[in-house]
Amino acid sequence: MIYFVTSNEGKYREVLAIAKKYGLEFEWMKEKYVEIQGKDLEEIARKSAEILSEKMKDKKFFLEDSGLFIEALNGFPGPYSSYVFETIGNEGIIKLMKGVKNRKAYFKAVIAYWDGKEIRTFTGIVEGEISDEIRGSYGFGFDPIFLYSGRTFAEMREEKNEVSHRRRALEKFFEWLNA
Ligand code: ITT
């Protein structure tokens, strides 16, 4: 039994759908774990898993730290994505990006897995652009403003799971687990 620890239901749904394709199942542990401050998602994910492992002991689990990095804003909101989404949200990002020509952005996901003894991390990235308006209502978080090949993740619905940062990080993790 491996636990997936997240307070974000959108993340959990996606992990469940992707895991199914690999014939894997995980137990959802809906919890907001202690997250350290930092500039680097790998470091945040690893340190958070380290802290949580003290409580989990020999129980296996993974968590995932993700973020949206906008090139024209020097990588903002990056590690602060959760806070920025809760405060200014998608409308706020669209406002910040008004009139900005360079729309390039990427999503990054870092999975940290505790096997009862040590922590391993797996990373996935997907490149895209920030749309100039909200498009679609499927998914969660920044999905309605993240353009991938002309459609937002929210418009792509389940197809997002074929190409997302989460899919790419999970792919590495599941291949390693199944090896
Ligand atoms: P947990 O830490 O409990 O897992 P969280 O929502 O706080 O949940 P993060 O700290 O990793 O998760 O913050 C990531 C933020 O980035 C989150 O608020 C989302 O809004 C956004 N995000 C991450 N992945 C996303 C995706 O696939 N689509 C849209 N937004 C995403």
Boltz pocket constraint, residues with backbone or C-beta under 6 A from the ligand:
constraints:
  - pocket:
      binder: B
      contacts: [[A, 5], [A, 6], [A, 7], [A, 8], [A, 11], [A, 31], [A, 32], [A, 33], [A, 64], [A, 65], [A, 66], [A, 67], [A, 68], [A, 81], [A, 82], [A, 83], [A, 85], [A, 107], [A, 108], [A, 139], [A, 140], [A, 141], [A, 142], [A, 143], [A, 153], [A, 164], [A, 166]]
      max_distance: 6.0
